[in-house]
Amino acid sequence: MPNGGTIIVGLDERAGFATVGVSEPAALEASIASQARNGISPPLQVAFEEAEVDGAVLVVATVNGLPSDQRPCRYGGKAYLRQADGDYVMSEQEVQQILALRQRPRHEAVAIDGTTLADLDDELLHNFLTTARSTSRRLSTQADEDVLRRKAVLAPDGKKLTLAGLYALGSYPQQFLPSLSITAAVQLDPRSGQRTRDLVHLDGPVPALLEGAMEWVQRNTRTAIRFGPDGHGHDEAEIPLVAVRELVANALVHRDLGVHTRSKRVELRLRDDQLIIGNPGGLYGVSREQLGTEGGKSAVNEFLYDICKLTRTSSGTRVIEGEGGGIREVQRALRSASMRPPTFIDKGVSFTVLVPRHALLATDDITWLGETKAAAPLSDVQRQIVTSMRHGQTWTNSLVRKEFAPIDSIQARSELRGLVTAGLAQTSGQRAQTTYSIRPEFLAAPPGSPVPHVIVRPPHIADEPDQDTLPIPELSGGPGSHVSRNAPVVWEALGHGPATLDQIMQRAGLSESQTRYALRTMMDAGFVSVRGGQGVKGTLYTRGQAITGT
């Protein structure tokens, strides 16, 4: 992975990531360091930490990523790509794609054989020239062909179109490069007997591709009722469309346009729980952690980016604003809709964004926010923090930075202190050990009473025994908390029939490790049956036959 990664040794994945520890941490660290230096080419830098958890010692190895001019690294002479839970040997095409990044790529400036000015869309061309002249004094008096050549729509010879010009302004770019398109499909539950619905292959120049993608997303998503701070519901798009538009535009404009990706397209996949947007090629000149920050902007295809800043869709809006603030706008839009921020996955040869389809806040929480008279207005971040506090979650400065990145320590402290000022939260501890929790009078329920079905928890929480301060209710006919702390809520989540791990996590409001631990203990006790197994695609869990009588 371009950004390196972290290895934690001393957890048993088969036991729900239970802590088992390491008997000789120093020897293990020396072994890992030796492997990184001698078994990998070029050698990798690894930093080690030891952590004591439940009386056992864990070894945490942080592997630093390699700079682009040294990638890919190889083990046994082969380069590998991380996909899901496996490592796969990279194809020669993927290796060449990585090697091409060692120098500043200019793939979009390549002249496309067989193209001429006649292959440009007349309306797009007219609007582009008008905008280009109005935004540049030097171009305002120049001839059309000179403007197009200087803006890299035309190749230097003034005869052929560049790849950027064809892609952004061509009447039908796919005549020359079929992969300059979008494939979109709705992924269905495998039990339905069908794999996809509304499979489409969108074509045309970038503005048409963007508009077609937006129409497809709107067609296949619902209108949701969002509850504002006043507790009243309003009809809004299920996924904020401003976020979708920014992410699709980024995928189109920043995709890899090299010869090694000519068979790959931008892809949209809509699942029950999320929208997936993927494009060939990874980040260039910016890390995943920098996305959404002030300095986190870099144009992979610089000429295409510049052209698209001056290109309008049929509705008159720019394809991209060109200010580098698109990711921040995406994060703001999702946060405003009480949804999790997008997940970015950079694999070097591809880039994927996962956009949630469900709001984090339950209706009763939003109603509570509308009815609670805080001493000061709450930000979107504070609303999400305080509702999770309401269900017993304790927050720290570092947890806020992880959950709402990009956000620095000063901003995180301001959000937390604001809740104290508003009279909703209280503090405990001092300096780096300061924790923030809800004032007792605002807890969702007093200790010992049932809590709501949906429990909002940030994902970066240790697993069993978890940090809940309120007990999960025991359900009639199902397992109690003596089986597992989260067994009752998982049992309730299975009340609608067989479900995948993701569906159970969503219904129960638990993290993946919490859900896996609860399922394992419930299977051992006979409360849950499984069809498939860990690592098997489409694995389904259901209430045990001995319990339900089915």
VOGU-3710 file (C-alpha; in Angstrom, 3 decimals, decimal comma):
1> mpnggtiivg> 0,000/0,000/0,000  1,397/3,473/-0,887  1,062/4,767/2,671  2,603/1,745/4,386  0,596/0,186/7,178  0,462/-1,277/10,661  0,937/-4,861/11,819  -0,378/-5,857/15,252  1,025/-9,136/16,580  -0,618/-10,838/19,535
11> lderagfatv> -4,293/-10,930/18,503  -6,187/-14,102/17,562  -8,369/-13,341/14,541  -10,191/-16,670/14,790  -11,260/-15,769/18,331  -12,688/-12,381/17,444  -9,279/-10,706/17,679  -8,925/-11,735/21,308  -5,694/-10,686/23,045  -3,246/-13,606/23,332
21> gvsepaalea> 0,001/-11,655/23,533  3,581/-12,307/22,454  5,967/-14,319/24,633  9,246/-12,769/23,376  8,560/-9,271/21,984  12,223/-8,345/21,453  12,963/-11,470/19,423  9,819/-10,961/17,318  10,723/-7,335/16,594  14,219/-8,369/15,531
31> siasqarngi> 12,729/-10,981/13,189  10,337/-8,497/11,572  13,107/-5,909/11,192  15,367/-8,498/9,569  12,623/-9,500/7,134  12,026/-5,840/6,226  15,750/-5,220/5,631  16,811/-8,476/4,005  13,662/-10,070/2,552  12,183/-7,026/0,849
41> spplqvafee> 13,729/-4,990/-1,970  14,202/-2,093/-1,561  14,456/-2,431/2,251  11,623/-1,042/4,370  11,777/1,046/7,534  9,779/-0,326/10,473  9,115/1,317/13,854  8,042/-0,764/16,861  5,936/-0,163/19,934  4,841/-2,538/22,690
51> aevdgavlvv> 1,467/-2,279/24,365  0,147/-4,169/27,371  -3,508/-5,152/27,037  -5,312/-7,385/29,530  -1,969/-8,455/30,961  -0,571/-9,538/27,572  2,070/-7,778/25,486  1,227/-6,794/21,895  3,820/-5,760/19,324  2,777/-2,935/16,996
61> atvnglpsdq> 4,948/-2,616/13,891  4,468/0,534/11,787  5,785/0,015/8,251  6,662/3,225/6,427  5,568/3,518/2,806  8,114/3,888/0,032  8,471/7,096/-1,999  7,068/6,795/-5,507  10,528/6,623/-7,122  11,260/3,367/-5,247
71> rpcryggkay> 7,989/1,510/-5,825  7,051/-1,248/-6,183  8,898/-3,182/-3,484  9,340/-6,894/-4,087  9,439/-10,065/-2,043  11,136/-13,031/-3,670  11,483/-10,954/-6,830  7,715/-10,384/-7,097  5,562/-7,329/-6,410  2,267/-7,847/-4,605
81> lrqadgdyvm> -1,042/-6,021/-4,414  -3,249/-6,046/-1,338  -6,874/-6,912/-2,120  -9,469/-7,621/0,592  -7,773/-10,101/2,947  -5,252/-11,459/0,457  -2,018/-10,570/-1,312  -1,859/-11,093/-5,066  1,093/-10,995/-7,446  0,845/-7,830/-9,530
91> seqevqqila> 0,455/-8,216/-13,264  3,140/-6,769/-15,525  0,632/-4,131/-16,598  0,133/-3,053/-12,967  3,893/-2,989/-12,362  4,358/-0,709/-15,378  1,603/1,532/-14,057  3,539/1,968/-10,802  6,848/2,513/-12,613  5,279/5,252/-14,745
101> lrqrprheav> 4,671/7,292/-11,582  8,413/7,613/-10,975  8,381/10,523/-13,385  5,812/13,259/-13,733  3,163/11,665/-15,983  1,899/13,721/-18,917  -0,341/11,110/-20,455  -3,150/13,581/-21,112  -0,892/15,690/-23,362  -0,351/12,845/-25,847
111> aidgttladl> -1,685/13,512/-29,357  -4,377/11,041/-30,451  -3,894/9,745/-33,978  -6,792/10,229/-36,358  -8,347/13,156/-34,485  -8,972/16,684/-35,767  -10,855/19,794/-34,668  -13,950/18,274/-36,270  -14,048/15,694/-33,456  -14,833/18,359/-30,837
121> ddellhnflt> -18,371/19,022/-29,621  -19,471/22,367/-31,093  -21,346/23,621/-28,019  -18,646/22,563/-25,569  -15,991/24,121/-27,808  -17,844/27,453/-28,098  -18,404/27,711/-24,325  -14,809/26,708/-23,589  -13,332/29,357/-25,877  -15,626/32,029/-24,456
131> tarstsrrls> -14,686/31,163/-20,880  -10,971/30,839/-21,639  -10,851/34,278/-23,231  -12,862/35,885/-20,425  -10,489/34,563/-17,764  -7,167/35,424/-19,452  -6,098/38,795/-20,828  -3,362/37,139/-22,903  -5,826/34,767/-24,591  -8,608/37,315/-25,069
141> tqadedvlrr> -7,448/38,413/-28,518  -5,940/35,209/-29,865  -7,382/33,020/-32,606  -9,364/29,896/-31,754  -6,623/27,466/-32,744  -4,037/29,398/-30,767  -6,213/29,307/-27,643  -6,790/25,570/-28,057  -3,108/24,903/-28,576  -2,045/26,972/-25,568
151> kavlapdgkk> -4,627/25,254/-23,361  -3,461/21,796/-24,575  -6,705/20,920/-26,313  -4,710/20,716/-29,532  -1,281/19,088/-29,821  1,672/21,419/-30,542  1,375/20,701/-34,274  -2,112/22,250/-34,198  -3,632/19,321/-36,089  -4,399/16,467/-33,675
161> ltlaglyalg> -6,340/16,621/-30,429  -4,602/15,797/-27,198  -6,058/13,070/-25,010  -7,169/15,790/-22,568  -8,895/17,804/-25,280  -10,652/14,753/-26,720  -11,738/13,487/-23,285  -13,069/16,832/-22,044  -14,522/18,374/-25,207  -14,847/15,604/-27,799
171> sypqqflpsl> -18,199/14,799/-29,338  -17,560/11,066/-28,823  -14,152/10,259/-27,240  -14,987/6,541/-27,060  -14,565/6,308/-30,837  -10,815/6,518/-30,214  -10,488/5,381/-26,579  -13,409/3,201/-25,406  -12,171/3,093/-21,813  -12,872/6,820/-21,328
181> sitaavqldp> -16,286/5,907/-19,950  -18,176/4,875/-16,823  -19,673/1,503/-15,921  -22,372/1,645/-13,239  -24,503/-1,067/-11,644  -26,639/-1,731/-8,591  -25,323/-4,787/-6,730  -28,110/-7,072/-5,537  -28,353/-9,528/-2,669  -26,941/-12,836/-4,010
191> rsgqrtrdlv> -30,005/-14,657/-2,626  -32,161/-12,867/-5,202  -30,641/-14,948/-8,001  -29,465/-11,801/-9,773  -26,117/-10,074/-9,475  -26,863/-6,571/-10,739  -29,632/-4,200/-11,767  -29,617/-1,087/-13,965  -26,219/-1,902/-15,467  -25,227/1,000/-17,743
201> hldgpvpall> -22,176/2,037/-19,758  -22,034/5,814/-19,902  -20,243/7,534/-22,783  -19,533/10,965/-24,189  -17,092/13,676/-22,987  -16,420/14,418/-19,318  -19,407/16,788/-18,826  -21,816/14,196/-20,269  -20,268/11,425/-18,189  -20,684/13,497/-15,031
211> egamewvqrn> -24,307/14,317/-15,764  -25,085/10,720/-16,711  -23,553/9,443/-13,485  -25,572/11,911/-11,401  -28,805/10,874/-13,128  -27,988/7,201/-12,489  -27,317/7,792/-8,780  -30,522/9,799/-8,362  -32,493/7,115/-10,194  -31,245/4,359/-7,926
221> trtairfgpd> -31,277/6,063/-4,541  -34,159/7,144/-2,386  -35,303/10,435/-0,969  -34,645/10,294/2,749  -36,232/12,215/5,592  -33,484/14,149/7,342  -34,183/15,633/10,750  -32,721/19,034/11,464  -31,600/20,471/14,797  -35,188/21,581/15,419
231> ghghdeaeip> -36,364/17,951/15,316  -38,431/18,459/12,136  -38,004/16,210/9,089  -37,130/17,422/5,614  -37,023/15,500/2,320  -33,459/15,291/1,034  -31,426/13,037/-1,237  -30,363/9,835/0,507  -26,725/10,691/-0,265  -25,946/14,428/-0,488
241> lvavrelvan> -25,710/15,048/-4,223  -23,016/17,688/-3,839  -20,799/14,992/-2,339  -21,588/12,523/-5,126  -20,897/15,110/-7,804  -17,517/16,095/-6,370  -16,374/12,496/-6,010  -17,483/11,433/-9,494  -15,847/14,520/-11,029  -12,628/13,714/-9,180
251> alvhrdlgvh> -12,703/10,122/-10,429  -13,127/11,297/-14,032  -10,524/14,060/-13,965  -7,874/12,385/-11,792  -8,013/8,878/-13,249  -4,814/7,418/-14,720  -4,770/8,042/-18,483  -1,616/6,052/-19,252  -1,462/3,372/-21,929  -1,443/0,677/-19,244
261> trskrvelrl> -4,944/1,690/-18,075  -6,582/1,991/-21,492  -8,715/-1,094/-20,735  -9,970/0,241/-17,380  -12,933/2,501/-16,721  -14,326/4,573/-13,899  -16,797/2,373/-12,016  -19,829/3,069/-9,837  -21,381/0,344/-7,680  -24,378/0,882/-5,451
271> rddqliignp> -24,853/-1,522/-2,547  -27,400/-1,589/0,252  -25,000/0,151/2,596  -22,781/2,310/0,398  -21,942/3,878/-2,953  -18,563/2,777/-4,332  -16,689/5,043/-6,764  -13,486/3,672/-8,267  -11,008/4,837/-10,865  -7,772/3,440/-12,317
281> gglygvsreq> -4,611/4,944/-10,857  -3,726/6,023/-7,333  -2,951/9,363/-5,749  -0,108/11,463/-7,147  1,709/14,183/-5,223  -0,549/13,860/-2,192  -1,125/11,216/0,474  -4,442/9,788/1,578  -4,041/11,504/4,962  -3,671/14,907/3,250
291> lgteggksav> -6,991/14,651/1,410  -9,339/17,353/2,592  -6,598/19,455/4,209  -5,478/22,895/3,044  -2,367/21,536/1,327  -3,926/18,269/0,218  -4,401/18,934/-3,476  -2,545/17,751/-6,545  -3,671/17,359/-10,148  -2,703/14,011/-11,659
301> neflydickl> -3,661/15,211/-15,138  -2,665/18,859/-15,002  -3,749/19,830/-18,515  -7,077/17,997/-18,246  -7,689/19,637/-14,868  -7,073/23,067/-16,384  -9,410/22,382/-19,306  -12,197/21,112/-17,045  -12,019/24,267/-14,930  -13,217/26,121/-18,046
311> trtssgtrvi> -15,713/23,502/-19,207  -19,429/23,657/-18,442  -22,110/20,958/-18,276  -25,403/21,394/-20,135  -26,865/22,998/-16,992  -24,126/25,656/-17,037  -22,144/24,466/-14,014  -18,392/23,923/-14,065  -17,122/20,362/-14,177  -14,714/21,264/-11,357
321> egegggirev> -14,230/24,465/-9,396  -10,459/24,255/-9,563  -9,910/25,462/-5,992  -8,837/22,081/-4,614  -11,562/22,149/-1,956  -13,783/19,407/-3,340  -12,919/16,782/-0,713  -13,539/19,243/2,108  -16,944/20,010/0,576  -17,704/16,269/0,432
331> qralrsasmr> -16,786/15,886/4,101  -18,883/18,896/5,091  -21,908/17,675/3,139  -21,829/14,206/4,691  -21,215/15,577/8,164  -24,145/17,978/7,748  -26,342/14,997/6,841  -25,153/13,194/10,023  -23,349/10,588/7,932  -19,911/9,069/8,297
341> pptfidkgvs> -17,130/10,671/6,239  -16,098/8,867/3,050  -13,470/6,130/3,198  -10,546/6,521/0,790  -8,593/3,475/-0,386  -5,408/4,116/-2,362  -3,766/0,987/-3,795  -1,355/2,750/-6,089  -2,905/1,196/-9,198  -6,463/2,163/-8,258
351> ftvlvprhal> -8,336/4,588/-6,033  -11,696/3,849/-4,401  -14,105/5,968/-2,359  -16,779/4,390/-0,156  -19,736/6,676/0,573  -22,240/5,590/3,264  -25,952/5,427/2,527  -27,198/5,597/6,111  -27,235/8,400/8,636  -25,365/7,906/11,895
361> latdditwlg> -28,043/9,441/14,075  -31,264/7,627/14,948  -34,560/9,515/14,805  -34,939/9,591/18,593  -31,449/11,075/18,945  -32,219/13,838/16,452  -35,520/14,541/18,209  -33,611/14,738/21,500  -31,177/17,217/19,950  -34,088/19,372/18,812
371> etkaaaplsd> -35,713/19,324/22,236  -32,536/19,815/24,303  -31,876/23,435/25,123  -28,110/23,797/24,857  -26,467/26,998/26,085  -24,795/27,440/22,680  -25,486/26,306/19,081  -23,934/22,940/18,194  -21,824/22,185/15,121  -22,395/19,050/13,025
381> vqrqivtsmr> -19,374/17,422/14,675  -20,658/18,261/18,149  -24,100/16,837/17,359  -22,586/13,480/16,414  -20,276/13,440/19,420  -22,930/14,335/21,962  -25,442/11,776/20,668  -22,865/9,000/21,023  -22,083/10,355/24,503  -25,794/10,083/25,233
391> hgqtwtnslv> -25,439/6,317/24,803  -22,436/6,058/27,088  -19,471/6,750/24,802  -16,494/8,615/26,253  -14,472/10,845/23,910  -10,900/12,130/23,837  -9,076/14,650/21,697  -7,295/11,918/19,732  -10,555/10,044/19,071  -12,150/13,184/17,627
401> rkefapidsi> -9,154/13,648/15,311  -9,434/10,063/14,063  -13,194/10,129/13,545  -13,508/13,528/11,895  -10,226/13,785/9,982  -8,917/16,067/8,696  -9,125/17,966/11,982  -6,235/19,083/14,177  -5,806/18,974/17,938  -6,888/22,599/18,435
411> qarselrglv> -10,105/22,099/16,454  -10,846/18,839/18,279  -10,385/20,517/21,656  -12,659/23,365/20,581  -15,427/20,943/19,588  -15,197/19,073/22,902  -14,894/22,166/25,077  -17,857/23,628/23,236  -20,030/20,772/24,507  -18,906/21,542/28,060
421> taglaqtsgq> -19,704/25,218/27,554  -23,117/24,263/26,161  -23,830/22,432/29,415  -24,095/19,000/27,810  -20,760/17,371/28,623  -18,359/17,054/31,519  -14,635/16,360/31,759  -12,498/13,967/33,732  -8,698/13,838/34,051  -6,129/16,422/33,085
431> raqttysirp> -4,053/17,381/30,060  -3,457/14,431/27,689  -5,607/12,167/29,880  -8,699/14,400/29,675  -11,874/12,536/28,705  -15,301/13,935/27,864  -18,671/12,341/28,639  -22,331/13,323/28,783  -23,703/14,947/31,913  -25,638/12,243/33,823
441> eflaappgsp> -29,018/13,935/33,392  -28,752/13,601/29,605  -28,069/9,844/29,420  -30,466/8,029/27,076  -31,606/5,805/29,947  -30,630/5,372/33,592  -28,215/2,533/34,423  -29,924/-0,827/34,400  -32,657/0,067/31,914  -32,833/-0,839/28,168
451> vphvivrpph> -31,032/1,340/25,661  -32,221/2,093/22,117  -31,684/-0,521/19,418  -29,305/1,689/17,419  -26,224/2,508/19,474  -23,925/5,043/17,843  -20,291/4,119/18,393  -17,185/5,385/16,646  -15,384/2,433/15,033  -12,055/2,952/16,849
461> iadepdqdtl> -13,170/1,306/20,101  -11,603/-1,710/21,750  -13,595/-4,927/21,510  -14,891/-7,235/24,228  -15,119/-6,449/26,975  -16,297/-3,180/25,397  -16,554/0,286/26,825  -20,341/0,481/27,185  -21,499/2,003/30,441  -25,074/0,849/29,882
471> pipelsggpg> -26,153/-2,811/29,728  -27,714/-4,297/26,596  -31,261/-5,529/27,327  -31,871/-9,287/27,403  -34,477/-10,290/24,836  -37,127/-12,937/25,389  -36,191/-16,229/23,740  -32,692/-15,051/22,893  -29,262/-14,937/24,499  -28,523/-12,669/27,414
481> shvsrnapvv> -25,406/-10,615/28,073  -23,909/-13,590/29,924  -23,187/-15,111/26,476  -21,600/-11,911/25,176  -22,123/-8,287/26,049  -23,439/-7,566/22,554  -25,281/-10,879/22,021  -28,778/-9,465/22,735  -28,503/-6,647/20,201  -27,039/-9,010/17,564
491> wealghgpat> -29,928/-11,421/18,252  -32,386/-8,608/17,623  -30,544/-7,644/14,416  -31,115/-11,212/13,138  -34,850/-10,954/13,760  -35,464/-9,973/10,109  -34,026/-13,217/8,743  -30,585/-14,280/7,448  -28,121/-11,398/7,261  -24,556/-10,716/6,175
501> ldqimqragl> -21,922/-9,421/8,565  -22,284/-5,893/7,151  -26,059/-5,966/7,605  -25,729/-7,116/11,205  -23,164/-4,410/11,939  -25,475/-1,756/10,495  -28,565/-2,945/12,375  -26,784/-3,457/15,669  -24,612/-0,354/15,532  -21,470/-2,355/16,335
511> sesqtryalr> -17,941/-2,411/14,964  -16,757/-5,361/12,857  -14,669/-6,881/15,647  -17,506/-6,512/18,180  -19,932/-8,183/15,782  -17,567/-11,056/14,960  -16,905/-11,701/18,666  -20,616/-11,743/19,505  -21,413/-14,056/16,562  -18,686/-16,504/17,543
521> tmmdagfvsv> -19,878/-16,766/21,135  -23,502/-17,089/19,999  -22,579/-19,848/17,509  -20,708/-21,693/20,259  -23,831/-21,450/22,457  -26,158/-22,596/19,653  -27,977/-19,290/19,212  -26,681/-18,587/15,696  -26,202/-20,727/12,587  -23,924/-19,787/9,687
531> rggqgvkgtl> -23,969/-20,622/5,981  -20,474/-20,052/4,632  -17,624/-18,926/6,864  -15,090/-16,177/7,509  -13,526/-15,116/4,241  -16,335/-16,709/2,179  -18,211/-14,172/0,065  -21,961/-14,056/0,744  -21,743/-15,706/4,199  -25,117/-15,476/5,953
541> ytrgqaitgt> -25,944/-15,689/9,658  -29,336/-16,658/11,053  -30,924/-17,434/14,389  -30,197/-21,002/15,487  -32,845/-23,589/14,663  -32,887/-24,959/18,200  -33,928/-21,536/19,464  -36,394/-20,385/16,816  -37,956/-23,737/16,073  -37,695/-23,169/12,295
//
